[in-house]
Amino acid sequence: MWDKLEMARDWFRQQPTPVKLGIVIFACVVIILLIFSILSLVFTNDAPLTGNALTEYEASCNVISFQELNSNLNNYTGQHFKFTGQIVQINENNGVTDIVLAVTQVNGGWSPTDVIYVTYNTKTTFNIGDVVIVYGDVSGSYNYISVSLGELKIPQLTARYIGLEPTTGAIVPIPFTNVPTNSSNNTTNSSGSGNVSPTASTNSSNQHSTKPI
């Protein structure tokens, strides 16, 4: 093998400068393409979608109940789903919007316990109480502290599109409480009740790190 490498080195040295330059440029292009290919496999593309890409993505999203998703979360991780729900907490930090969304309608309102955690990699104009449609990928679970129920895991969704629905209703009271913190990143939207806070750690290997709200 070393003999072949030495032959290749000697052959390269014998080439005129333009040929050497072309070989070097070609090698650099191949290396860059390989790096981008590896990065695309390691890091999931979760940017918001528009146009034809959004249309195709929406068609790939299924509808699922909160109970089914929450009971079999590992089986659905990575799959695409559509949810309609009411925003009960929202926070924007460094261009990323974090939302707690109530997704089960009950008696003309929304269940205070059937909630999912949504991350959306763009700023929005949504407010607490807005009813929205979310298209996104299931990305694991997110930990919360509940006053009455203790530590809870709720499904986490990485949104590829969120659209406002015209129907709104009373804001859902969620049974969560803030955990005192000194971190400037653990702030909630001032328009909200400030009654939600995640724990600092997660337990699922499928979970993604997100900014707490």
N, C-alpha and C positions, 0 to 999 in steps of 0.2 A: 504493500500500500504506500509506504514511504517513497519507494522508487517512482510510483506513478505521480505522486505529489511533486517530487523533484522534477520529473519530466514536464509536468504542467507548468511549474514555475519557470523552468528554462525556456519553454515554448513562449510563455507570456513575455519574458524579457526580450525575446528575439523579435517581437512584433513591433511595427512602427507605432509612433505615438498616437495617431488617430485611432488605430485599432485598440490599443490599450485603453484609451479614454472611453471608447464605446463599450468595451467589456466591463469597465468599472461602473459606468452609468447603468448598464443592464443589470449588474449584480445589485446595485443600490435599489433599483426599482423592484426587483424580486424580493429583497429583504423587507422593503416598506410594505409591499402587498401582503407578505406573510405576517408582519406585525399587525396590520389592520385586520386580517382574517382571524388571528388569535384573539385580538381585543373584542371583536364582534361576537365571539363565542363565550368569552368570559363575562363581558358586561352586556346586560340586557338593554336593548333599545326601548326606552320608555317615554320618548318624546311625544307630545300631543300630535294627533294626526289631523289632516285636512284633505279635502278633495277626494280623488278616487281612492287613495289609500284608506281614508276614513270610511268611505262607503263599503269597501271590501272588508274592513275590520268589523264594522257594525254587523255585516251579514254573518260573520263568524261567531258572534256573541250569542250565547244561549241565556235563557231565563232560568233561575234556580231560586228556591225558597231559602230563607235564612237558616231554617232548621236543617235542611239537607246539607247546605254548605258547611255550617258550623259543626255538624256531626261527622262529616267525612272530609275535613279540610285538606288533609294530605293527599287524598285522591284527586282533588280538583286544583291543586297548586299548578300554576302555569297555564290554566285554561282561561278562555275568554268568556265573560259574562256581562249581562246588562242588568242594572239595578235602577229602580226608581225609588226615591226617598227624600226625606226632609233633613236639611242641614241643622244639626243641633250644636255643633261646635265647628269653628273654622279659624285657621291661623295661617298667615303668609309670612315666610321667612326666606330671605335670599332667593326670591323668585320661585319658591316651591309652596304650593298650597296644601295644607293638611286639613282634612275634614272628617268629622265623626257624623255618620249618616244613619238615620233611622230608616229601615227598609221594609217594615211590615205594617200594613194598614190594619187598624183595629177600630171599630165603632166610629168611623169617620175621621179618625186621627192616625197616629203612628205609635207603635209599640216602643216604650222607653227602654226595653232590654234587648231588642233585636237590632243591634247596631253594628256597622262595619267601619273600619278605619281606611280612609281613602287618601292617597298621595297623588298629587297632580303637578307635574313639573312646569308650571307656568302660573302667573298671577291671574286672579279672577276678580269679578265684581260681585260675587255672590255674598249673601248675608245669612245670618242665622234665621231660620224659618222658611227659607227658599226651598221649594221642591224642585229637584233636578233629576235628570237621567244621566247615569254614569255607564260608560263602556270601558272595561278594563280587564287586566290580568290578575288572577289570584296570586298573591305573592307571599303567603304564609299567614301568620297571626301576629297580633300586637297585644301587649300586656297592659291592663288597666287596674287601678285600685278602686274598689267599690266600698262605700261606707257599710252597706248591709250585707254584701256578698263576698267581700274580700277581693283577692286578686282574680281578675277575669281575663280570659283570652278572647279577643274578638277577631274575626276574619279581616285580613288586610288586602286591599285592592290597589294596584297601580293603574290609575286612570289614563286612558289614551284620548278620551273626550268626555267633557261634562257639558250638558246643555240645560238651560233653565226651562222648567215647566210653568205654565201660567197659573196653576192651582197652588194656593198656599193655605195654611191652616195655623192652628195654635202651635206654639213652639213646644217641642217635646221636653218634659223634665226628665233628665237622665240621672240615675242614682249613682253618680260618681262624685268624687271630691278631689280638690287640689292637694298635692303633696308639697309642703313648704320647700322652697329651693332658693339658692342664691344665684343660679345661672340665669343670665339675661336671655338665653334661648328658650327657657321654659315659660314663656308668657302666652296668655290667651288673648284673643280678639276682644277689644274693649267693649264691643257691642254685645258680647255674650255674657252668660251667667257665670263663667269661670268655674264650672263645676266638674271639669274633666281633667285628668292628668294621667299619663302613662307611667309605668315603672321604668327604671333605668335599664333593665335587661330583658331579654327574651329567651325562650327555651327551645324554640323550634329551629332546626337546621335550615328550614326553608324561609325563615324570616329575613326581612330586609331591614337595614338600619334606616330609621326615619327621624325627622326632627320632631321632638315632643311638642304638644300644644297644651 
